[in-house]
Amino acid sequence: MKEWRQTIAFICTVVVTLVTLATLMLSQFASMRAEHADIRMEMRAGFVDTRMEMRAGFDTVRAQARIEQAATLEELAAIRDQLNSVDRRTARIEGSLSGIEIAPEPADEE
């Protein structure tokens, strides 16, 4: 009978130890899940910040490109005006050389 009591006490001790270990493992698992959730939130916040920085950089580059495009278009318009002026002067010079007065054509308005 004494052996049975010792066996039952041993089994109870093992069960209590296993339950305690399971409880500790569950607690540790819950802690790890909370830490994982915190890390995910930090990563998500970092991703949003990076995305916003990239968007701001993209908007800046696009604005600079538009300014450069406008300047280029203005330069092209000035060059076109100069070429039209040269064409009119060339027509006057050719007319004067041939002895015929030629009235230059009016500049095309675009």
Sequence and secondary structure as in RCSB ss.txt:
>XXXX:A:sequence
MKEWRQTIAFICTVVVTLVTLATLMLSQFASMRAEHADIRMEMRAGFVDTRMEMRAGFDTVRAQARIEQAATLEE
LAAIRDQLNSVDRRTARIEGSLSGIEIAPEPADEE
>XXXX:A:secstr
 HHHHHHHHHHHHHHHHHHHHHHHHHHHHHHHHHHHHHHHHHHHHHHHHHHHHHHHHHHHHHHHHHHHHHHHHHH
HHHHHHHHHHHHHHHHHHHHHHHT           
